Amino acid sequence: MNILIIGSGGREHALAWKIAQSSKADKIYCAPGNAGIAEYAECVPIGAMEFDKLADFAAEKNIDLTVVGMDDPLVGGIVDVFESRGLRVFGPRKNAAILEGSKAFSKDLMKKYGIPTAAYENFDSPEAALAYLETAKYPIVLKADGLALGKGVLICETHEEAVAGVQTLMVDKQFGNAGNTIVVEEFLTGREVSVLSFVDGKTIRIMTSAQDHKRAMDGDEGLNTGGMGTFSPSPFYTAEVDAFCKEHIYQKTVDAMRAEGRPFQGVIFFGLMLTADGPKVLEYNARFGDPEAQVVLPRMKNDIIDVFNACVDGTLDTVWLEFEANAAVCVVLASDGYPVHYQKGFPISGLEQFKGKDGYYVFHAGTCFKGEDIVTNGGRVLGVTAKGANLVEARKNAYEATELISFENKYMRHDIGKAIDEA
């Protein structure tokens, strides 16, 4: 099969690596790709939002399956464009990708179908939001309705912070039109867990659990980022939690989308909070998480092409997912100053030390070629992933591996997976 991957980050690198393991994958392309993806795929200089150009390319190269990694093209309707051209594509259509594209929609869906989530209100005007905040309980959470690179969530400890947050999201438009509507949500406490799943419109298959670290600095301080590291599995995702979520969250979400005339085919990411009152949904994503994919996919035993095809064909009920009985930890190496201001273009050294190093992976998030050199080209630069017999060993291996790589202004958190010690 000829495969086209849409995207350019660490998630797409992990997908390219996993797809390359399949005996069914002949030629792999990635648009636009990055320097790491180039090891497995021919990178094509077409942007992820250039739907017609991508469809033309897929037709010209006889692409058998296109895998969309990124949220923006999914929410923008790339699957609909490809399907209208008779092209086979893995991912939700536009009317289903709204599950991630609009937090107001997803919250209303959960309320309508009795899926446990935090109490909330949606607001289309800053005046109405500010009036509500006068009598709200703090801390409180403000969320931009639309896509904001994982950064459109503000946790406000005081009324003053919440007022400033409304200004940032709705008036100053820090995240553009994503802040036209905001969700003001009850602040939940507990352990966060990420659970990825494959869905074919009616059947859902759950992948192994993971836990992301969103804040930029150690101790969960600083601004929200796209993710500074993750581990899998989560020791807090117990058999009891799994049973509850299967009964009250996972299948109910799939059934709700189908009942709304929005059958979902692709990956649903469940962001969960394990509260004292039971698991609740923090958010949905309509694709693999980044960097969750970097710890989940290396532990997955299945041929991923088989799973993609089952989702597209509606035959996922014939597939059972298998994962290795081990653990993986990913530490993101970022550019100092991320997610606000940072410099790019610094040469990266040490990547060659991972060649043939079993159980160790470097997934490129923001890199490019400059002549023969691979240089930094983003806020999140690399995801260093290592496996181990258990989480403690995987964490030790991952941090030791980060020392093999160097570039100017390299920055990372030093407490990824620290919660493991408390499990």
C-alpha positions in Angstrom: 0.0 0.0 0.0 1.0 3.6 -0.7 0.4 5.6 2.5 0.2 9.4 3.0 0.5 10.9 6.4 -0.7 14.5 7.0 1.3 16.5 9.6 4.7 17.5 10.7 5.2 16.8 14.5 6.2 14.2 16.9 2.8 12.4 16.6 3.3 12.1 12.9 6.8 10.9 13.3 5.5 8.2 15.7 2.8 7.3 13.2 5.4 7.1 10.4 7.6 4.8 12.5 4.7 2.6 13.4 3.3 2.4 9.8 6.8 1.5 8.5 6.7 -1.6 10.7 3.7 -2.9 8.7 4.4 -5.4 5.9 1.5 -3.8 4.1 3.2 -0.4 3.8 5.2 -0.1 0.6 5.8 3.6 -0.1 5.1 6.2 2.7 4.8 9.9 2.1 4.3 12.7 4.6 3.1 16.3 4.0 4.8 18.4 5.1 6.8 16.1 7.4 10.0 17.0 9.2 13.7 15.9 9.4 13.0 12.9 11.5 10.0 11.7 9.5 12.2 11.8 6.4 13.9 8.5 7.7 10.7 6.6 7.0 8.7 8.7 4.5 9.3 11.0 1.5 8.4 14.4 2.7 6.2 16.5 0.4 6.2 20.3 0.6 2.4 20.7 0.9 0.8 22.3 3.9 -1.6 20.4 6.1 -4.5 22.8 5.3 -4.0 22.7 1.5 -6.7 20.2 1.0 -7.1 20.3 -2.8 -3.3 20.0 -3.3 -3.1 17.1 -0.9 -6.0 15.4 -2.7 -4.4 16.0 -6.0 -1.2 14.5 -4.7 -3.0 11.5 -3.3 -4.7 10.8 -6.7 -1.4 11.3 -8.6 0.6 9.0 -6.4 -2.1 6.3 -6.2 -2.3 6.6 -2.4 -4.2 3.7 -0.9 -4.7 5.3 2.5 -4.2 8.8 3.9 -3.8 9.1 7.7 -4.5 12.5 9.1 -2.5 13.2 12.2 -3.3 16.8 13.0 -6.4 18.5 14.5 -6.7 21.6 12.2 -7.2 19.7 8.9 -9.7 17.3 10.6 -11.8 20.1 12.0 -11.5 21.9 8.7 -13.0 19.0 6.8 -10.1 17.3 5.0 -11.7 13.9 5.3 -14.8 15.2 3.5 -12.7 16.6 0.7 -10.8 13.3 0.2 -14.0 11.2 0.3 -15.6 13.5 -2.2 -12.7 12.6 -4.5 -13.1 8.9 -3.9 -9.9 8.7 -1.8 -9.6 6.4 1.2 -8.8 8.3 4.4 -8.5 7.6 8.1 -10.0 10.2 10.4 -13.4 11.7 11.3 -15.4 13.8 8.9 -15.9 17.5 9.7 -19.3 17.0 11.4 -17.7 14.5 13.8 -14.3 16.3 14.3 -16.4 19.0 16.0 -16.0 16.8 19.1 -12.6 18.5 19.4 -13.3 21.6 17.3 -15.9 23.0 19.7 -15.6 22.6 23.4 -19.1 24.1 23.8 -20.4 21.4 21.5 -18.7 18.6 23.4 -19.9 19.9 26.8 -23.5 20.1 25.5 -23.2 16.6 24.1 -22.0 15.2 27.5 -24.8 17.0 29.3 -27.5 15.8 26.9 -26.3 12.1 27.0 -25.4 11.9 30.7 -21.7 11.5 30.2 -19.9 12.7 33.5 -18.0 16.0 33.1 -17.4 19.2 35.1 -20.3 21.7 35.5 -20.0 24.5 33.0 -21.6 27.4 31.2 -20.9 28.6 27.6 -20.6 32.3 26.7 -20.6 34.1 23.4 -19.9 37.6 24.8 -17.4 38.9 27.3 -20.0 40.9 29.1 -22.1 37.8 29.9 -19.0 35.9 31.0 -17.9 38.7 33.3 -21.3 38.9 34.8 -21.2 35.2 35.6 -17.8 35.4 37.1 -19.0 37.9 39.7 -20.7 35.1 41.7 -18.6 32.1 40.5 -16.7 29.7 42.8 -12.9 29.8 42.5 -10.6 28.4 41.3 -12.3 28.2 37.9 -11.4 27.1 34.4 -11.8 29.2 31.2 -11.5 27.4 27.9 -11.4 28.8 24.3 -14.1 27.0 22.4 -12.0 26.3 19.3 -8.5 24.9 18.6 -5.6 26.6 20.3 -2.7 24.2 20.1 -3.5 22.8 23.5 -2.9 26.2 25.1 -6.4 27.7 25.2 -7.2 26.6 28.8 -6.7 29.0 31.7 -6.9 27.9 35.3 -7.9 31.0 37.3 -7.3 31.1 41.1 -9.1 34.4 41.7 -11.8 36.6 40.2 -9.2 39.0 39.0 -7.3 36.3 37.1 -10.6 35.2 35.5 -11.5 38.7 34.4 -8.0 39.0 32.8 -8.6 35.6 31.2 -11.8 36.7 29.5 -9.9 39.7 28.2 -7.1 37.4 26.9 -9.5 35.0 25.2 -12.5 37.0 24.0 -11.2 40.6 23.7 -7.5 40.4 22.9 -8.2 37.2 20.8 -4.8 35.6 21.8 -6.0 32.5 20.1 -7.9 34.1 17.3 -11.5 33.0 16.6 -11.0 30.1 19.0 -12.0 32.6 21.7 -15.2 33.8 20.1 -17.0 31.5 22.5 -15.6 30.3 25.8 -16.5 27.6 28.3 -16.4 28.5 31.9 -16.0 25.3 33.9 -15.9 23.9 37.4 -12.3 23.3 38.5 -11.9 19.5 39.1 -9.2 18.0 41.3 -7.6 14.5 41.0 -5.3 12.6 38.7 -5.4 13.3 35.0 -5.3 10.3 32.6 -5.3 10.2 28.8 -7.0 7.3 27.1 -6.8 6.9 23.3 -9.3 4.8 21.3 -10.0 3.6 17.8 -13.6 4.0 16.6 -15.4 2.9 13.4 -18.6 4.8 13.9 -20.2 2.2 16.2 -17.5 0.0 17.8 -14.8 1.4 20.1 -11.5 -0.2 21.0 -9.5 1.2 23.9 -5.7 1.6 23.7 -3.4 1.6 26.7 -3.6 4.6 29.2 -1.1 7.5 29.4 -0.6 10.7 31.3 0.5 14.0 29.8 2.3 16.9 31.5 0.9 20.2 30.0 2.6 22.9 32.1 5.9 24.3 30.9 7.8 24.1 34.1 8.6 21.5 36.9 6.0 21.1 39.5 3.2 21.8 37.0 4.1 25.5 37.0 4.0 27.9 34.1 1.9 28.2 31.0 0.1 25.4 29.3 1.9 23.9 26.3 1.3 21.2 23.7 2.8 18.7 26.2 6.2 18.4 27.9 6.3 14.7 28.3 4.1 11.7 29.1 4.2 8.1 30.4 2.3 4.9 29.7 0.5 3.1 31.3 -0.9 5.2 34.1 -0.8 3.4 37.4 -3.9 5.3 38.4 -6.0 3.9 35.6 -7.2 0.9 37.6 -9.4 -2.0 36.5 -12.2 -0.3 38.5 -11.7 3.0 36.6 -11.6 1.1 33.3 -14.9 -0.6 34.0 -16.6 2.7 35.0 -15.4 4.5 31.9 -16.4 1.6 29.6 -20.0 1.8 31.0 -20.4 5.5 31.4 -18.1 7.3 29.0 -16.5 5.5 26.1 -19.3 3.7 24.3 -21.8 6.4 25.4 -19.7 9.0 23.5 -19.7 6.9 20.4 -23.4 6.2 20.6 -24.1 9.9 21.3 -22.2 11.0 18.2 -24.1 8.4 16.0 -27.4 9.5 17.5 -26.6 13.1 16.6 -26.0 12.1 12.9 -22.3 12.5 13.4 -20.8 9.0 13.3 -17.2 9.1 14.4 -14.5 7.1 12.6 -10.9 7.6 13.7 -9.3 8.2 17.0 -11.1 9.6 20.0 -8.8 10.9 22.8 -10.4 11.0 26.2 -8.9 13.4 28.6 -10.1 12.2 32.0 -9.9 13.5 35.6 -10.1 10.9 38.3 -12.1 12.8 40.9 -13.3 11.8 44.3 -16.7 11.5 42.7 -15.4 9.2 39.9 -13.9 9.7 36.5 -15.1 12.7 34.5 -14.3 13.9 31.0 -12.0 17.0 30.8 -11.9 17.1 27.0 -12.1 15.1 23.8 -9.6 15.2 21.0 -10.4 13.8 17.5 -6.9 12.3 16.9 -3.9 10.8 18.5 -2.5 12.9 21.4 0.9 14.5 21.1 3.1 13.3 23.0 0.8 10.5 24.1 1.2 8.8 20.7 5.0 8.6 21.4 4.5 6.3 24.3 1.4 4.4 23.2 2.4 3.4 19.7 5.8 1.9 20.7 3.9 -0.4 23.1 1.3 -1.5 20.5 1.6 -5.0 19.1 -1.0 -4.7 16.3 -0.3 -4.0 12.7 -1.6 -0.4 12.7 -2.7 -0.6 9.0 -5.1 -3.4 9.9 -6.6 -1.2 12.6 -6.9 1.8 10.3 -8.6 -0.2 7.7 -11.1 -1.7 10.2 -12.0 1.8 11.3 -12.6 2.9 7.7 -14.6 -0.2 6.8 -16.7 -0.4 9.9 -15.3 -3.8 10.9 -13.5 -2.8 14.2 -15.6 -5.4 16.1 -13.3 -8.0 14.5 -10.1 -6.4 15.9 -8.6 -6.8 19.4 -5.8 -4.5 20.4 -2.7 -5.8 22.1 0.0 -3.9 24.0 3.3 -5.0 25.5 3.4 -5.7 29.2 6.0 -2.9 29.9 6.1 0.8 30.2 7.3 3.9 28.2 8.2 7.4 29.1 8.7 10.4 26.8 10.5 13.6 27.8 10.1 16.5 25.4 13.3 18.5 24.6 12.1 22.1 23.9 13.6 25.4 23.0 14.1 27.6 26.0 11.3 30.2 26.2 8.6 27.9 24.8 5.7 28.4 24.6 6.1 32.2 24.3 9.4 33.4 22.7 12.2 31.1 21.5 14.9 31.0 18.9 15.3 28.4 16.1 17.9 27.1 13.8 20.4 25.5 16.2 22.2 22.3 15.1 21.3 19.2 17.0 23.9 16.6 17.9 23.7 13.1 19.3 20.9 11.7 17.2 23.1 9.1 15.6 23.6 7.5 19.1 20.0 6.2 18.9 20.5 4.1 15.7 19.9 0.5 16.5 19.3 1.2 20.2 16.4 -1.1 21.0 13.7 0.4 23.2 14.8 3.9 22.6 13.3 6.4 20.2 13.7 10.1 19.3 10.5 11.5 17.7 11.0 14.8 15.9 8.5 17.5 16.7 10.1 20.7 15.4 13.2 20.0 13.3 14.3 20.6 9.7 17.3 20.1 7.5 19.8 23.0 7.0 22.2 21.5 4.4 23.3 18.2 5.9 22.5 19.3 9.5 19.3 18.7 11.4 18.4 21.9 13.3 15.8 23.1 15.7 12.6 24.5 14.0 10.0 24.8 16.7 9.2 25.2 20.4 8.9 21.5 21.0 11.9 20.0 19.2 12.3 16.3 20.1 10.4 13.7 22.1 12.9 11.3 23.7 11.1 8.0 24.5 12.4 5.0 26.3 10.8 1.7 27.3 11.4 -0.3 30.4 10.1 -3.3 32.3 8.2 -0.9 34.5 7.6 2.9 34.8 10.5 3.5 37.1 12.9 1.8 34.7 11.4 3.5 31.7 11.7 6.9 33.4 15.3 6.3 34.3 16.1 5.2 30.7 14.4 8.2 29.2 16.2 10.8 31.3 19.5 9.1 30.7 18.8 9.2 26.9 18.1 12.9 27.0 21.7 13.4 28.0 22.9 12.0 24.6 21.3 14.9 22.7 22.5 18.5 22.8 21.5 21.8 21.1 21.8 25.4 22.1 18.9 26.6 24.3 17.8 23.0 25.1 15.1 22.9 27.8 13.1 20.2 29.5 11.1 19.4 32.6 12.9 17.1 35.0 9.8 15.7 36.7 8.0 13.8 33.9 6.5 10.8 35.5 7.3 11.9 39.1 3.8 10.9 40.0 4.9 7.3 39.4 6.7 7.5 42.8 3.4 8.2 44.5 1.5 5.4 42.9 
